[in-house]
């Protein structure tokens, strides 16, 4: 009894320490957010009026350092610019521009000419006549600039210049009762519009910045905040041929891919801007572990010249084994991996911590720290994953050949060479013992992990997993409750039969070398 009490006391102190560290950091982030450290938080895009940002923000378009209304030099504390059209104003005058100066319009009558939208970008002084004030104008659509002493009138049609192949022209947008109904495709064969989905709730907490920098370069309707508008409402009006960039984590990418599969007439290839915590699919496809420098122009260039990459898709059917279960089978789709056991338990612990109301002030590095601490905690308390091999029966292939299991705390089925934030499980060990892993070969790899300490050693490259088989079908019979995850989305799973089988393929984008 004394031993059990001592262990419980250690666990209590451990979780108390983690909670204290986590809460302290979040309070620190809140303080800096309130004091203006993050100018992107809590800014909503508005269709009819300007969407204002602090001039301290990361920008993809030029702006005037002088207020358009009063002409005063704007300091960072009071300076604002519209993230869509680049018009600028101080905090005292910006409401005047909301009424007098129009912003980018997402739609325009197709029978009327579409003119440049000139914005006063900067004032300069001519070298020959210092009294002559020359204004520098900037078109919010085509990014061209002009110098003029007078205000430019809208008399010249805009051709969208260097981004015309990826912009949806307002004249192609059909809206009815405030809703986008359809997009009329252009006759140009090179036209392949870029659609950007961003999730503000992703681990890096920078997706709001992504939303901002791309609205200045494209039609604002091409940039979608999935925390406000679900992708299923957007895919309905997408052109049949387009490219998609997902700014988010693995869960957001899977959400977009599943939505695209529901509309098979949409032929979209998908790139990734890694904004999550693990970003395993992004790593596997060459987009990297994270995005530290958000440069909209270089990102567009990378997506434009990326090459297609086929990715296997897997259907996971979970059938509860209770006879009285009211719910029928649960169907999910995996692109990265699925697992049962201690790694899913750590992911579930983190998911619960992140779902608290303070999640928005976290960062990817804090998430890594929290994952590490929670993983250490599961070394003391395995969450009921000890002896998992006694509660699992695994069948491989169409025939269901039984797989003998050693002592395990986690069973993982892999589709890509990245797991647990970058660990290439299948390649750890002798390459002669197993076949080479591919993400488009219609096969899935089955591996095992013995404990949380084993996970830590795998992260450091100091251990090998149990590499069981490459197969096309997997059947898992689970007895009792255990944590489970699919592409980083965890939950507690009761007794069930879990079937993993092929479910088509997705077209991804891999950046050019």
VOGU-3710 file (C-alpha; in Angstrom, 3 decimals, decimal comma):
1> xxxxxxxxxx> 0,000/0,000/0,000  2,840/2,382/0,843  4,403/1,740/-2,559  1,128/2,472/-4,386  0,614/5,638/-2,360  4,162/6,744/-3,166  3,618/6,193/-6,914  0,330/8,107/-6,835  2,067/10,947/-4,982  4,814/11,081/-7,637
11> xxxxxxxxxx> 2,216/11,119/-10,446  0,284/13,916/-8,736  3,421/16,027/-8,330  4,436/15,307/-11,916  1,135/16,427/-13,446  1,023/19,421/-11,096  4,482/20,470/-12,355  3,489/20,071/-16,014  0,290/22,021/-15,467  2,163/24,805/-13,685
21> xxxxxxxxxx> 4,755/25,169/-16,448  2,115/25,067/-19,165  -0,110/27,629/-17,427  2,830/29,965/-16,712  3,842/30,030/-20,355  0,272/30,620/-21,499  -0,117/33,550/-19,103  3,108/34,985/-20,543  1,718/34,664/-24,098  -1,586/36,266/-23,112
31> xxxxxxxxxx> 0,213/39,260/-21,601  2,202/39,831/-24,785  -0,895/39,361/-26,941  -2,825/41,975/-24,979  0,110/44,387/-25,065  0,220/44,173/-28,872  2,921/41,534/-29,371  0,798/39,629/-31,885  -1,059/42,001/-34,251  -2,786/39,157/-36,097
41> xxxxxxxxxx> -4,979/37,797/-33,301  -8,711/38,579/-33,319  -8,921/40,318/-36,699  -11,865/39,310/-38,871  -11,968/39,536/-42,659  -14,852/41,666/-43,927  -16,204/41,337/-47,447  -17,720/44,814/-47,875  -15,181/46,989/-46,072  -11,467/47,082/-45,388
51> xxxxxxxxxx> -9,746/44,598/-43,088  -7,239/46,529/-41,027  -3,914/45,277/-39,686  -1,120/46,949/-37,780  1,706/48,132/-40,024  4,009/46,009/-37,839  2,552/42,884/-39,463  4,238/40,710/-42,038  3,125/42,137/-45,397  3,110/40,915/-48,999
61> xxxxxxxxxx> 2,006/44,257/-50,468  3,453/47,802/-50,158  1,729/50,467/-48,092  1,989/54,198/-47,439  3,695/55,220/-44,193  1,552/58,380/-44,241  -2,145/58,358/-43,383  -4,260/58,611/-46,563  -6,740/60,926/-44,804  -4,772/63,317/-42,595
71> xxxxxxxxxx> -1,336/62,888/-44,189  0,483/62,393/-40,896  3,450/60,033/-40,551  2,169/56,844/-38,922  4,040/55,256/-36,037  3,744/51,473/-35,562  1,409/51,949/-32,574  -1,190/53,884/-34,566  -0,526/52,858/-38,190  -2,957/50,550/-39,989
81> xxxxxxxxxx> -3,161/49,139/-43,493  -5,781/47,055/-45,281  -4,491/43,526/-45,825  -6,480/43,198/-49,062  -5,981/46,462/-50,979  -3,053/48,104/-49,064  -4,753/51,447/-48,363  -3,340/52,912/-45,137  -4,657/55,121/-42,346  -4,062/55,962/-38,710
91> xxxxxxxxxx> -6,375/54,687/-36,008  -8,198/58,021/-35,909  -8,992/58,071/-39,637  -9,448/54,486/-40,791  -13,249/54,542/-40,369  -13,421/57,416/-42,870  -11,825/55,221/-45,545  -14,300/52,428/-44,813  -16,993/54,752/-46,118  -15,186/56,599/-48,925
101> xxxxxxxxxx> -12,658/54,204/-50,476  -13,674/50,790/-51,747  -11,633/47,686/-51,127  -11,091/44,693/-53,413  -14,391/43,347/-54,672  -14,603/39,564/-54,966  -17,166/39,747/-57,784  -17,792/42,054/-60,756  -20,342/42,064/-63,625  -18,921/40,038/-66,485
111> xxxxxxxxxx> -20,303/42,471/-69,087  -18,418/45,438/-67,641  -14,681/46,207/-67,937  -12,607/45,496/-64,846  -10,225/48,379/-64,089  -7,112/48,726/-61,956  -7,633/49,466/-58,271  -5,018/52,154/-57,660  -3,941/52,875/-54,085  -1,682/55,742/-53,012
121> xxxxxxxxxx> 1,344/53,782/-51,892  4,088/56,342/-51,235  5,025/59,962/-51,785  8,369/60,950/-53,299  10,143/64,169/-54,272  11,476/64,795/-57,768  15,257/65,446/-57,893  14,892/68,316/-60,406  12,145/70,149/-58,588  11,987/69,565/-54,859
131> xxxxxxxxxx> 8,630/71,352/-54,667  7,031/68,886/-57,075  5,272/66,160/-55,132  5,026/62,852/-56,987  2,783/60,101/-55,710  3,487/56,416/-56,169  0,373/54,377/-56,921  -0,012/50,633/-56,564  -2,650/48,373/-58,141  -4,073/45,988/-55,556
141> xxxxxxxxxx> -4,775/43,344/-58,205  -1,853/43,226/-60,639  0,844/44,628/-58,287  1,972/47,217/-60,878  3,151/50,652/-59,711  2,917/54,098/-61,339  4,244/57,552/-60,511  1,888/60,493/-60,903  1,294/64,008/-59,609  -2,447/63,554/-59,752
151> xxxxxxxxxx> -4,882/60,935/-58,578  -5,178/58,051/-61,029  -8,597/57,385/-62,477  -9,929/53,918/-63,243  -9,667/54,074/-67,029  -7,380/51,143/-67,830  -8,420/47,499/-67,592  -6,425/45,243/-65,271  -4,948/42,003/-66,584  -3,720/40,704/-63,144
161> xxxxxxxxxx> -0,165/40,605/-64,521  2,207/37,949/-63,055  -0,423/36,123/-60,986  -3,131/36,003/-63,663  -2,702/32,209/-63,969  -3,649/31,629/-60,323  -6,122/34,458/-59,583  -9,880/34,004/-59,843  -11,012/37,215/-61,635  -14,009/38,921/-60,029
171> xxxxxxxxxx> -15,727/38,801/-63,431  -15,737/34,981/-63,196  -17,493/34,859/-59,816  -21,242/34,334/-59,745  -22,911/35,246/-56,441  -26,558/34,867/-55,504  -28,051/36,164/-52,247  -24,610/36,698/-50,784  -23,415/33,145/-51,525  -20,869/32,050/-54,112
181> xxxxxxxxxx> -22,688/29,812/-56,579  -20,063/29,081/-59,220  -16,796/30,129/-60,837  -16,707/30,485/-64,612  -13,405/28,973/-65,819  -11,176/31,000/-68,135  -10,391/29,838/-71,646  -6,660/30,064/-70,914  -5,198/26,544/-70,588  -2,553/27,846/-68,179
191> xxxxxxxxxx> -5,198/29,066/-65,728  -5,080/26,953/-62,563  -6,323/29,021/-59,594  -4,712/28,617/-56,196  -7,065/28,010/-53,256  -5,643/28,423/-49,754  -7,170/26,789/-46,678  -5,804/27,883/-43,300  -6,679/26,681/-39,801  -6,187/29,203/-37,005
201> xxxxxxxxxx> -6,318/26,406/-34,430  -3,252/24,592/-35,777  -0,282/24,141/-33,469  1,993/26,945/-34,702  -0,696/29,594/-34,141  0,447/31,481/-37,284  -2,320/30,591/-39,739  -3,949/33,990/-39,202  -0,762/35,502/-40,621  -1,111/33,235/-43,658
211> xxxxxxxxxx> -4,672/34,440/-44,213  -3,447/38,023/-44,175  -0,448/37,880/-46,507  -2,262/36,056/-49,316  -5,375/38,253/-49,355  -3,232/41,075/-50,689  -2,059/39,036/-53,702  -5,135/37,038/-54,736  -8,883/37,402/-54,819  -9,822/37,348/-51,095
221> xxxxxxxxxx> -12,384/34,593/-51,721  -9,475/32,263/-52,568  -8,240/32,379/-48,967  -10,469/30,389/-46,603  -10,376/30,297/-42,822  -11,631/26,770/-42,078  -12,350/27,693/-38,471  -15,088/29,988/-39,843  -16,159/28,312/-43,105  -15,899/24,536/-43,483
231> xxxxxxxxxx> -14,145/23,283/-46,635  -17,257/21,322/-47,652  -19,006/24,659/-48,272  -16,113/25,899/-50,423  -15,433/22,829/-52,555  -18,947/23,083/-53,995  -17,978/26,112/-56,087  -14,326/25,355/-56,839  -13,243/25,199/-60,488  -12,771/21,638/-61,719
241> xxxxxxxxxx> -9,048/22,249/-62,160  -7,128/24,024/-59,406  -4,297/23,806/-56,919  -4,852/23,779/-53,177  -2,482/24,920/-50,440  -3,323/23,799/-46,894  -1,852/25,873/-44,071  -2,290/23,675/-41,027  -1,325/20,428/-39,382  -1,879/16,806/-40,400
251> xxxxxxxxxx> -5,474/16,855/-39,168  -6,340/19,879/-41,299  -4,704/18,332/-44,372  -6,712/15,116/-43,891  -9,904/17,178/-43,507  -9,306/18,947/-46,824  -8,338/15,722/-48,639  -11,452/13,920/-47,412  -13,607/16,824/-48,553  -12,021/16,800/-52,015
261> xxxxxxxxxx> -12,679/13,052/-52,294  -16,373/13,773/-51,728  -16,369/15,838/-54,943  -14,540/13,618/-57,457  -15,138/16,035/-60,357  -12,659/18,463/-58,703  -9,193/17,637/-60,016  -7,079/19,384/-57,386  -3,476/18,744/-56,403  -2,658/19,641/-52,798
271> xxxxxxxxxx> 0,429/21,298/-51,318  1,153/21,871/-47,646  2,299/24,878/-45,648  3,237/23,190/-42,335  1,489/24,951/-39,446  0,841/22,043/-37,095  2,905/20,386/-34,381  4,139/17,140/-35,944  3,624/17,944/-39,653  4,485/14,371/-40,645
281> xxxxxxxxxx> 2,879/14,439/-44,086  4,571/17,757/-44,849  7,933/16,237/-43,899  7,325/13,154/-46,051  6,447/15,249/-49,105  9,381/17,633/-48,751  7,556/20,761/-47,495  9,500/20,690/-44,243  8,853/20,463/-40,514  7,636/24,044/-40,167
291> xxxxxxxxxx> 7,518/27,432/-41,850  9,593/30,026/-40,033  9,739/32,673/-42,788  6,350/33,408/-44,316  7,049/35,008/-47,675  3,898/34,880/-49,801  5,688/35,374/-53,122  8,188/32,541/-52,549  5,430/30,225/-51,296  3,360/30,860/-54,432
301> xxxxxxxxxx> 6,442/30,189/-56,580  7,039/26,858/-54,781  3,439/25,739/-55,250  3,300/26,867/-58,879  6,323/24,788/-59,874  5,726/21,802/-57,553  5,330/18,387/-59,167  2,450/15,931/-58,569  2,901/13,088/-56,083  0,398/10,251/-55,665
311> xxxxxxxxxx> -0,448/9,311/-52,071  -2,228/6,148/-50,934  -5,467/6,582/-49,002  -6,706/4,047/-46,445  -10,172/3,319/-45,140  -10,385/2,437/-41,442  -13,629/0,817/-40,334  -14,135/0,485/-36,572  -16,949/-1,860/-35,529  -17,767/-1,962/-31,782
321> xxxxxxxxxx> -17,867/-5,486/-30,399  -20,614/-4,813/-27,898  -23,867/-6,376/-29,019  -25,883/-3,578/-27,466  -23,845/-0,797/-29,098  -26,275/1,710/-30,550  -23,850/3,189/-33,037  -22,903/1,438/-36,213  -19,390/1,131/-37,636  -17,242/4,266/-37,591
331> xxxxxxxxxx> -15,460/4,979/-40,881  -12,299/7,097/-41,039  -9,639/7,689/-43,678  -5,898/7,753/-43,046  -3,122/9,345/-45,073  -0,256/9,214/-42,552  -0,726/6,459/-39,992  -3,060/4,939/-37,424  -2,105/3,464/-34,066  -3,425/1,835/-30,918
341> xxxxxxxxxx> -1,522/2,187/-27,661  0,765/4,447/-25,695  1,695/6,843/-28,526  -2,005/7,507/-29,070  -2,401/7,971/-25,312  0,270/10,702/-25,291  -1,459/12,343/-28,283  -4,765/12,175/-26,388  -3,205/13,770/-23,272  -1,853/16,588/-25,417
351> xxxxxxxxxx> -5,144/17,011/-27,266  -6,973/17,449/-23,965  -4,446/20,034/-22,782  -4,585/21,932/-26,084  -8,381/22,015/-26,143  -8,476/24,298/-23,113  -9,601/27,887/-23,680  -6,001/29,140/-23,664  -4,928/27,043/-26,674  -4,732/30,057/-29,009
361> xxxxxxxxxx> -1,724/31,510/-27,163  0,386/28,372/-27,547  3,157/27,764/-30,087  4,728/24,841/-31,898  7,733/24,854/-29,556  5,521/24,806/-26,488  3,658/21,891/-28,061  6,943/19,979/-28,453  7,757/20,622/-24,805  4,305/19,512/-23,687
371> xxxxxxxxxx> 4,570/16,342/-25,802  7,947/15,506/-24,261  6,712/16,004/-20,696  3,547/14,001/-21,312  5,608/11,223/-22,869  7,779/11,044/-19,758  4,605/10,901/-17,684  3,397/7,871/-19,622  6,627/6,105/-18,700  5,357/6,211/-15,107
381> xxxxxxxxxx> 1,735/5,531/-16,020  1,202/3,639/-19,290  -2,502/4,490/-19,368  -3,519/0,846/-19,486  -1,332/0,096/-22,531  0,938/-2,382/-20,736  0,573/-5,920/-22,041  -1,278/-4,653/-25,097  -0,207/-7,718/-27,078  -2,501/-9,820/-24,880
391> xxxxxxxxxx> -5,514/-7,753/-25,906  -4,781/-7,573/-29,629  -5,238/-10,081/-32,393  -3,803/-8,925/-35,719  -4,578/-10,451/-39,107  -2,605/-9,528/-42,239  -3,578/-9,522/-45,890  -6,835/-10,581/-47,483  -6,494/-14,044/-45,954  -6,121/-12,636/-42,435
401> xxxxxxxxxx> -2,931/-14,493/-41,517  -2,386/-14,132/-37,764  0,589/-12,023/-36,700  2,392/-13,199/-33,525  3,116/-10,224/-31,262  5,981/-9,646/-28,810  5,405/-7,524/-25,633  3,949/-4,244/-26,913  2,496/-0,962/-25,759  1,643/0,347/-29,248
411> xxxxxxxxxx> 0,806/-1,039/-32,676  1,218/1,328/-35,651  0,217/1,027/-39,315  2,255/3,429/-41,475  1,563/4,943/-44,873  4,392/7,504/-44,956  8,050/7,568/-43,793  7,351/9,994/-40,946  5,783/9,305/-37,548  5,869/11,148/-34,231
421> xxxxxxxxxx> 7,180/14,436/-35,720  9,702/13,074/-38,182  10,744/9,563/-37,142  11,197/7,260/-40,154  10,203/4,065/-38,336  10,431/1,661/-41,242  14,010/2,636/-42,126  15,339/2,206/-38,568  17,295/-1,019/-38,760  18,826/-3,125/-41,493
431> xxxxxxxxxx> 17,401/-2,372/-44,938  18,006/-5,978/-45,991  15,424/-7,299/-43,540  12,426/-5,476/-45,027  11,223/-4,074/-48,335  11,508/-0,406/-49,248  8,653/1,857/-48,177  6,694/3,903/-50,745  3,712/6,183/-50,261  2,054/5,174/-53,534
441> xxxxxxxxxx> 2,578/1,388/-53,716  -0,782/0,326/-52,265  0,913/-1,221/-49,224  0,910/-0,260/-45,587  3,649/-1,030/-43,040  2,871/-2,614/-39,656  5,251/-1,849/-36,763  5,263/-2,173/-32,978  6,590/-0,098/-30,069  7,348/-1,619/-26,680
451> xxxxxxxxxx> 7,078/1,417/-24,331  7,320/5,192/-23,889  11,060/4,823/-23,320  11,211/2,955/-26,623  9,505/5,954/-28,304  12,098/8,319/-26,792  14,940/6,155/-28,092  13,301/5,973/-31,521  13,115/9,777/-31,577  16,875/9,883/-31,012
461> xxxxxxxxxx> 17,624/7,128/-33,530  18,985/4,842/-30,779  16,541/1,964/-31,209  14,602/-0,027/-33,771  10,864/-0,706/-33,833  9,351/-4,112/-34,398  8,925/-4,154/-38,172  6,320/-6,818/-38,780  5,077/-6,691/-42,364  4,060/-4,795/-45,492
471> xxxxxxxxxx> 0,536/-5,642/-46,512  -2,607/-4,448/-48,266  -5,118/-5,256/-45,509  -4,963/-5,290/-41,718  -7,536/-6,577/-39,218  -7,139/-5,707/-35,528  -9,342/-7,193/-32,822  -9,086/-5,075/-29,665  -10,255/-6,271/-26,244  -10,979/-3,577/-23,656
481> xxxxxxxxxx> -10,432/0,159/-23,867  -7,277/1,756/-25,250  -6,249/5,068/-26,812  -6,295/5,168/-30,619  -5,378/7,800/-33,195  -5,666/8,373/-36,927  -3,408/11,031/-38,446  -2,807/12,631/-35,057  -6,497/12,821/-34,046  -6,837/10,703/-30,846
491> xxxxxxxxxx> -9,704/9,248/-28,803  -10,423/6,408/-26,354  -11,518/3,275/-28,179  -13,462/0,434/-26,598  -13,495/-3,207/-27,666  -13,791/-3,290/-31,438  -12,756/-4,826/-34,714  -10,626/-2,461/-36,778  -10,251/-3,024/-40,518  -7,665/-1,174/-42,624
501> xxxxxxxxxx> -8,055/-1,429/-46,399  -7,178/0,606/-49,533  -9,497/3,520/-50,389  -8,102/5,127/-53,507  -5,379/7,723/-53,892  -4,888/11,461/-53,528  -2,837/13,796/-55,702  -0,413/15,810/-53,619  2,301/18,301/-54,546  6,001/17,840/-53,899
511> xxx> 8,218/20,958/-54,136  10,681/20,968/-57,006  14,316/20,309/-56,139
//
